[in-house]
């Protein structure tokens, strides 16, 4: 009964990550997201989710 198809969370080994879309259906200008807080960061363009790997 897992009906939610939310975008998967991507774990990153660095304090920041660059995103330019998922490479399939979406693309956008390259942006850098700050992951240093340890919280989940959502890309403002494509809604991909990133979190620093603990
Ligand atoms: Zn993005």
PDB file of the backbone (N, CA, C, O) and the ligand in Angstrom, with CONECT records:
HET     ZN  A 101       1
ATOM      1  N   UNK A   1       0.823  -1.205   0.000  1.00  0.00           N
ATOM      2  CA  UNK A   1       0.000   0.000   0.000  1.00  0.00           C
ATOM      3  C   UNK A   1       0.854   1.251   0.000  1.00  0.00           C
ATOM      4  O   UNK A   1       0.496   2.260   0.607  1.00  0.00           O
ATOM      5  N   UNK A   2       1.963   1.182  -0.669  1.00  0.00           N
ATOM      6  CA  UNK A   2       2.819   2.353  -0.766  1.00  0.00           C
ATOM      7  C   UNK A   2       2.403   3.147  -1.994  1.00  0.00           C
ATOM      8  O   UNK A   2       2.867   2.884  -3.103  1.00  0.00           O
ATOM      9  N   UNK A   3       1.530   4.114  -1.786  1.00  0.00           N
ATOM     10  CA  UNK A   3       0.958   4.837  -2.916  1.00  0.00           C
ATOM     11  C   UNK A   3       1.665   6.153  -3.204  1.00  0.00           C
ATOM     12  O   UNK A   3       1.418   6.797  -4.223  1.00  0.00           O
ATOM     13  N   UNK A   4       2.554   6.543  -2.285  1.00  0.00           N
ATOM     14  CA  UNK A   4       3.239   7.807  -2.555  1.00  0.00           C
ATOM     15  C   UNK A   4       4.426   7.573  -3.468  1.00  0.00           C
ATOM     16  O   UNK A   4       5.228   6.667  -3.245  1.00  0.00           O
ATOM     17  N   UNK A   5       4.527   8.382  -4.477  1.00  0.00           N
ATOM     18  CA  UNK A   5       5.642   8.237  -5.400  1.00  0.00           C
ATOM     19  C   UNK A   5       6.518   9.483  -5.320  1.00  0.00           C
ATOM     20  O   UNK A   5       6.882  10.084  -6.330  1.00  0.00           O
ATOM     21  N   UNK A   6       6.836   9.841  -4.096  1.00  0.00           N
ATOM     22  CA  UNK A   6       7.663  11.020  -3.903  1.00  0.00           C
ATOM     23  C   UNK A   6       9.048  10.809  -4.482  1.00  0.00           C
ATOM     24  O   UNK A   6       9.538   9.686  -4.598  1.00  0.00           O
ATOM     25  N   UNK A   7       9.649  11.904  -4.836  1.00  0.00           N
ATOM     26  CA  UNK A   7      10.986  11.852  -5.407  1.00  0.00           C
ATOM     27  C   UNK A   7      11.970  11.332  -4.370  1.00  0.00           C
ATOM     28  O   UNK A   7      11.952  11.748  -3.211  1.00  0.00           O
ATOM     29  N   UNK A   8      12.811  10.434  -4.796  1.00  0.00           N
ATOM     30  CA  UNK A   8      13.729   9.834  -3.845  1.00  0.00           C
ATOM     31  C   UNK A   8      14.730  10.835  -3.312  1.00  0.00           C
ATOM     32  O   UNK A   8      15.110  11.794  -3.984  1.00  0.00           O
ATOM     33  N   UNK A   9      15.135  10.586  -2.107  1.00  0.00           N
ATOM     34  CA  UNK A   9      16.135  11.413  -1.450  1.00  0.00           C
ATOM     35  C   UNK A   9      17.517  10.939  -1.876  1.00  0.00           C
ATOM     36  O   UNK A   9      17.818   9.746  -1.845  1.00  0.00           O
ATOM     37  N   UNK A  10      18.344  11.887  -2.270  1.00  0.00           N
ATOM     38  CA  UNK A  10      19.692  11.535  -2.691  1.00  0.00           C
ATOM     39  C   UNK A  10      20.679  11.909  -1.595  1.00  0.00           C
ATOM     40  O   UNK A  10      20.685  13.038  -1.103  1.00  0.00           O
ATOM     41  N   UNK A  11      21.506  10.953  -1.226  1.00  0.00           N
ATOM     42  CA  UNK A  11      22.505  11.194  -0.182  1.00  0.00           C
ATOM     43  C   UNK A  11      23.824  11.595  -0.807  1.00  0.00           C
ATOM     44  O   UNK A  11      24.324  10.957  -1.733  1.00  0.00           O
ATOM     45  N   UNK A  12      24.375  12.682  -0.266  1.00  0.00           N
ATOM     46  CA  UNK A  12      25.568  13.290  -0.820  1.00  0.00           C
ATOM     47  C   UNK A  12      26.670  13.274   0.229  1.00  0.00           C
ATOM     48  O   UNK A  12      26.411  13.494   1.412  1.00  0.00           O
ATOM     49  N   UNK A  13      27.889  13.017  -0.199  1.00  0.00           N
ATOM     50  CA  UNK A  13      29.008  12.923   0.738  1.00  0.00           C
ATOM     51  C   UNK A  13      29.658  14.270   1.035  1.00  0.00           C
ATOM     52  O   UNK A  13      30.563  14.344   1.867  1.00  0.00           O
ATOM     53  N   UNK A  14      29.222  15.319   0.380  1.00  0.00           N
ATOM     54  CA  UNK A  14      29.834  16.630   0.552  1.00  0.00           C
ATOM     55  C   UNK A  14      28.871  17.607   1.215  1.00  0.00           C
ATOM     56  O   UNK A  14      27.689  17.316   1.401  1.00  0.00           O
ATOM     57  N   UNK A  15      29.411  18.784   1.567  1.00  0.00           N
ATOM     58  CA  UNK A  15      28.587  19.820   2.190  1.00  0.00           C
ATOM     59  C   UNK A  15      27.708  20.553   1.195  1.00  0.00           C
ATOM     60  O   UNK A  15      26.804  21.296   1.578  1.00  0.00           O
ATOM     61  N   UNK A  16      27.977  20.341  -0.074  1.00  0.00           N
ATOM     62  CA  UNK A  16      27.150  20.999  -1.075  1.00  0.00           C
ATOM     63  C   UNK A  16      27.000  20.075  -2.273  1.00  0.00           C
ATOM     64  O   UNK A  16      27.776  19.139  -2.469  1.00  0.00           O
ATOM     65  N   UNK A  17      25.990  20.363  -3.056  1.00  0.00           N
ATOM     66  CA  UNK A  17      25.749  19.549  -4.244  1.00  0.00           C
ATOM     67  C   UNK A  17      25.285  20.474  -5.358  1.00  0.00           C
ATOM     68  O   UNK A  17      24.593  21.463  -5.115  1.00  0.00           O
ATOM     69  N   UNK A  18      25.671  20.143  -6.566  1.00  0.00           N
ATOM     70  CA  UNK A  18      25.165  20.904  -7.693  1.00  0.00           C
ATOM     71  C   UNK A  18      24.032  20.107  -8.330  1.00  0.00           C
ATOM     72  O   UNK A  18      24.062  18.877  -8.370  1.00  0.00           O
ATOM     73  N   UNK A  19      23.047  20.823  -8.819  1.00  0.00           N
ATOM     74  CA  UNK A  19      21.910  20.164  -9.453  1.00  0.00           C
ATOM     75  C   UNK A  19      21.569  20.907 -10.734  1.00  0.00           C
ATOM     76  O   UNK A  19      21.526  22.137 -10.758  1.00  0.00           O
ATOM     77  N   UNK A  20      21.334  20.172 -11.766  1.00  0.00           N
ATOM     78  CA  UNK A  20      20.859  20.784 -13.015  1.00  0.00           C
ATOM     79  C   UNK A  20      19.697  19.989 -13.583  1.00  0.00           C
ATOM     80  O   UNK A  20      19.472  19.958 -14.793  1.00  0.00           O
ATOM     81  N   UNK A  21      18.970  19.354 -12.691  1.00  0.00           N
ATOM     82  CA  UNK A  21      17.837  18.552 -13.126  1.00  0.00           C
ATOM     83  C   UNK A  21      18.159  17.080 -13.075  1.00  0.00           C
ATOM     84  O   UNK A  21      19.302  16.692 -12.831  1.00  0.00           O
ATOM     85  N   UNK A  22      17.164  16.269 -13.302  1.00  0.00           N
ATOM     86  CA  UNK A  22      17.369  14.830 -13.184  1.00  0.00           C
ATOM     87  C   UNK A  22      17.881  14.213 -14.476  1.00  0.00           C
ATOM     88  O   UNK A  22      18.158  13.014 -14.527  1.00  0.00           O
ATOM     89  N   UNK A  23      18.007  15.017 -15.508  1.00  0.00           N
ATOM     90  CA  UNK A  23      18.598  14.537 -16.744  1.00  0.00           C
ATOM     91  C   UNK A  23      17.644  13.810 -17.666  1.00  0.00           C
ATOM     92  O   UNK A  23      18.045  13.377 -18.747  1.00  0.00           O
ATOM     93  N   UNK A  24      16.399  13.667 -17.269  1.00  0.00           N
ATOM     94  CA  UNK A  24      15.433  12.944 -18.098  1.00  0.00           C
ATOM     95  C   UNK A  24      14.331  13.880 -18.562  1.00  0.00           C
ATOM     96  O   UNK A  24      14.313  14.310 -19.716  1.00  0.00           O
ATOM     97  N   UNK A  25      13.441  14.183 -17.688  1.00  0.00           N
ATOM     98  CA  UNK A  25      12.295  15.002 -18.076  1.00  0.00           C
ATOM     99  C   UNK A  25      12.484  16.458 -17.697  1.00  0.00           C
ATOM    100  O   UNK A  25      11.765  17.333 -18.182  1.00  0.00           O
ATOM    101  N   UNK A  26      13.446  16.716 -16.834  1.00  0.00           N
ATOM    102  CA  UNK A  26      13.599  18.073 -16.347  1.00  0.00           C
ATOM    103  C   UNK A  26      15.050  18.492 -16.462  1.00  0.00           C
ATOM    104  O   UNK A  26      15.958  17.674 -16.314  1.00  0.00           O
ATOM    105  N   UNK A  27      15.257  19.741 -16.722  1.00  0.00           N
ATOM    106  CA  UNK A  27      16.596  20.304 -16.611  1.00  0.00           C
ATOM    107  C   UNK A  27      16.439  21.780 -16.308  1.00  0.00           C
ATOM    108  O   UNK A  27      15.417  22.387 -16.630  1.00  0.00           O
ATOM    109  N   UNK A  28      17.436  22.342 -15.701  1.00  0.00           N
ATOM    110  CA  UNK A  28      17.378  23.743 -15.299  1.00  0.00           C
ATOM    111  C   UNK A  28      18.794  24.243 -15.136  1.00  0.00           C
ATOM    112  O   UNK A  28      19.736  23.452 -15.166  1.00  0.00           O
ATOM    113  N   UNK A  29      18.964  25.540 -14.964  1.00  0.00           N
ATOM    114  CA  UNK A  29      20.314  26.066 -14.772  1.00  0.00           C
ATOM    115  C   UNK A  29      20.998  25.402 -13.575  1.00  0.00           C
ATOM    116  O   UNK A  29      20.349  25.056 -12.588  1.00  0.00           O
ATOM    117  N   UNK A  30      22.304  25.231 -13.678  1.00  0.00           N
ATOM    118  CA  UNK A  30      23.050  24.602 -12.594  1.00  0.00           C
ATOM    119  C   UNK A  30      22.976  25.443 -11.329  1.00  0.00           C
ATOM    120  O   UNK A  30      23.278  26.636 -11.353  1.00  0.00           O
ATOM    121  N   UNK A  31      22.582  24.834 -10.248  1.00  0.00           N
ATOM    122  CA  UNK A  31      22.540  25.527  -8.970  1.00  0.00           C
ATOM    123  C   UNK A  31      23.311  24.704  -7.944  1.00  0.00           C
ATOM    124  O   UNK A  31      23.440  23.486  -8.059  1.00  0.00           O
ATOM    125  N   UNK A  32      23.808  25.401  -6.954  1.00  0.00           N
ATOM    126  CA  UNK A  32      24.513  24.730  -5.866  1.00  0.00           C
ATOM    127  C   UNK A  32      23.668  24.832  -4.605  1.00  0.00           C
ATOM    128  O   UNK A  32      23.185  25.907  -4.247  1.00  0.00           O
ATOM    129  N   UNK A  33      23.501  23.714  -3.949  1.00  0.00           N
ATOM    130  CA  UNK A  33      22.682  23.660  -2.746  1.00  0.00           C
ATOM    131  C   UNK A  33      23.582  23.354  -1.552  1.00  0.00           C
ATOM    132  O   UNK A  33      24.468  22.502  -1.624  1.00  0.00           O
ATOM    133  N   UNK A  34      23.336  24.061  -0.463  1.00  0.00           N
ATOM    134  CA  UNK A  34      24.149  23.909   0.737  1.00  0.00           C
ATOM    135  C   UNK A  34      23.550  22.824   1.627  1.00  0.00           C
ATOM    136  O   UNK A  34      22.411  22.940   2.079  1.00  0.00           O
ATOM    137  N   UNK A  35      24.314  21.788   1.871  1.00  0.00           N
ATOM    138  CA  UNK A  35      23.830  20.671   2.683  1.00  0.00           C
ATOM    139  C   UNK A  35      24.448  20.662   4.070  1.00  0.00           C
ATOM    140  O   UNK A  35      24.260  19.708   4.824  1.00  0.00           O
ATOM    141  N   UNK A  36      25.183  21.711   4.415  1.00  0.00           N
ATOM    142  CA  UNK A  36      25.982  21.677   5.639  1.00  0.00           C
ATOM    143  C   UNK A  36      25.124  21.613   6.904  1.00  0.00           C
ATOM    144  O   UNK A  36      25.623  21.242   7.967  1.00  0.00           O
ATOM    145  N   UNK A  37      23.852  21.965   6.805  1.00  0.00           N
ATOM    146  CA  UNK A  37      22.982  21.915   7.983  1.00  0.00           C
ATOM    147  C   UNK A  37      22.612  20.486   8.355  1.00  0.00           C
ATOM    148  O   UNK A  37      22.185  20.223   9.479  1.00  0.00           O
ATOM    149  N   UNK A  38      22.776  19.559   7.406  1.00  0.00           N
ATOM    150  CA  UNK A  38      22.386  18.183   7.658  1.00  0.00           C
ATOM    151  C   UNK A  38      20.917  17.909   7.410  1.00  0.00           C
ATOM    152  O   UNK A  38      20.459  16.771   7.504  1.00  0.00           O
ATOM    153  N   UNK A  39      20.182  18.966   7.093  1.00  0.00           N
ATOM    154  CA  UNK A  39      18.758  18.809   6.818  1.00  0.00           C
ATOM    155  C   UNK A  39      18.541  18.452   5.352  1.00  0.00           C
ATOM    156  O   UNK A  39      19.431  18.622   4.519  1.00  0.00           O
ATOM    157  N   UNK A  40      17.365  17.963   5.057  1.00  0.00           N
ATOM    158  CA  UNK A  40      17.008  17.697   3.670  1.00  0.00           C
ATOM    159  C   UNK A  40      16.861  19.026   2.937  1.00  0.00           C
ATOM    160  O   UNK A  40      16.184  19.937   3.414  1.00  0.00           O
ATOM    161  N   UNK A  41      17.493  19.126   1.786  1.00  0.00           N
ATOM    162  CA  UNK A  41      17.410  20.328   0.967  1.00  0.00           C
ATOM    163  C   UNK A  41      16.690  19.968  -0.325  1.00  0.00           C
ATOM    164  O   UNK A  41      17.026  18.984  -0.985  1.00  0.00           O
ATOM    165  N   UNK A  42      15.712  20.763  -0.672  1.00  0.00           N
ATOM    166  CA  UNK A  42      14.950  20.521  -1.881  1.00  0.00           C
ATOM    167  C   UNK A  42      15.383  21.518  -2.939  1.00  0.00           C
ATOM    168  O   UNK A  42      15.423  22.723  -2.689  1.00  0.00           O
ATOM    169  N   UNK A  43      15.707  21.012  -4.119  1.00  0.00           N
ATOM    170  CA  UNK A  43      16.082  21.897  -5.206  1.00  0.00           C
ATOM    171  C   UNK A  43      14.878  22.753  -5.589  1.00  0.00           C
ATOM    172  O   UNK A  43      13.794  22.221  -5.830  1.00  0.00           O
ATOM    173  N   UNK A  44      15.059  24.086  -5.648  1.00  0.00           N
ATOM    174  CA  UNK A  44      13.933  24.965  -5.957  1.00  0.00           C
ATOM    175  C   UNK A  44      13.441  24.834  -7.392  1.00  0.00           C
ATOM    176  O   UNK A  44      12.331  25.262  -7.710  1.00  0.00           O
ATOM    177  N   UNK A  45      14.245  24.254  -8.245  1.00  0.00           N
ATOM    178  CA  UNK A  45      13.861  24.112  -9.644  1.00  0.00           C
ATOM    179  C   UNK A  45      13.124  22.808  -9.911  1.00  0.00           C
ATOM    180  O   UNK A  45      12.037  22.801 -10.489  1.00  0.00           O
ATOM    181  N   UNK A  46      13.725  21.713  -9.489  1.00  0.00           N
ATOM    182  CA  UNK A  46      13.189  20.420  -9.919  1.00  0.00           C
ATOM    183  C   UNK A  46      12.682  19.570  -8.748  1.00  0.00           C
ATOM    184  O   UNK A  46      12.209  18.452  -8.954  1.00  0.00           O
ATOM    185  N   UNK A  47      12.778  20.090  -7.534  1.00  0.00           N
ATOM    186  CA  UNK A  47      12.235  19.405  -6.360  1.00  0.00           C
ATOM    187  C   UNK A  47      12.954  18.114  -5.999  1.00  0.00           C
ATOM    188  O   UNK A  47      12.461  17.331  -5.186  1.00  0.00           O
ATOM    189  N   UNK A  48      14.112  17.891  -6.597  1.00  0.00           N
ATOM    190  CA  UNK A  48      14.917  16.771  -6.106  1.00  0.00           C
ATOM    191  C   UNK A  48      15.328  17.047  -4.668  1.00  0.00           C
ATOM    192  O   UNK A  48      15.545  18.193  -4.274  1.00  0.00           O
ATOM    193  N   UNK A  49      15.431  15.978  -3.900  1.00  0.00           N
ATOM    194  CA  UNK A  49      15.782  16.128  -2.482  1.00  0.00           C
ATOM    195  C   UNK A  49      17.181  15.585  -2.244  1.00  0.00           C
ATOM    196  O   UNK A  49      17.560  14.524  -2.739  1.00  0.00           O
ATOM    197  N   UNK A  50      17.925  16.347  -1.476  1.00  0.00           N
ATOM    198  CA  UNK A  50      19.297  15.943  -1.147  1.00  0.00           C
ATOM    199  C   UNK A  50      19.501  16.036   0.346  1.00  0.00           C
ATOM    200  O   UNK A  50      18.910  16.876   1.024  1.00  0.00           O
ATOM    201  N   UNK A  51      20.357  15.149   0.849  1.00  0.00           N
ATOM    202  CA  UNK A  51      20.757  15.244   2.239  1.00  0.00           C
ATOM    203  C   UNK A  51      22.192  14.757   2.351  1.00  0.00           C
ATOM    204  O   UNK A  51      22.611  13.832   1.654  1.00  0.00           O
ATOM    205  N   UNK A  52      22.938  15.402   3.245  1.00  0.00           N
ATOM    206  CA  UNK A  52      24.312  14.974   3.456  1.00  0.00           C
ATOM    207  C   UNK A  52      24.304  13.613   4.137  1.00  0.00           C
ATOM    208  O   UNK A  52      23.564  13.386   5.093  1.00  0.00           O
ATOM    209  N   UNK A  53      25.136  12.718   3.630  1.00  0.00           N
ATOM    210  CA  UNK A  53      25.230  11.400   4.219  1.00  0.00           C
ATOM    211  C   UNK A  53      25.867  11.489   5.592  1.00  0.00           C
ATOM    212  O   UNK A  53      26.880  12.165   5.770  1.00  0.00           O
ATOM    213  N   UNK A  54      25.286  10.821   6.548  1.00  0.00           N
ATOM    214  CA  UNK A  54      25.774  10.917   7.927  1.00  0.00           C
ATOM    215  C   UNK A  54      26.830   9.852   8.200  1.00  0.00           C
ATOM    216  O   UNK A  54      27.359   9.776   9.309  1.00  0.00           O
TER     217      UNK A  54
HETATM  218 ZN    ZN A 101      17.403  20.536  -9.462  1.00  0.00          ZN
END
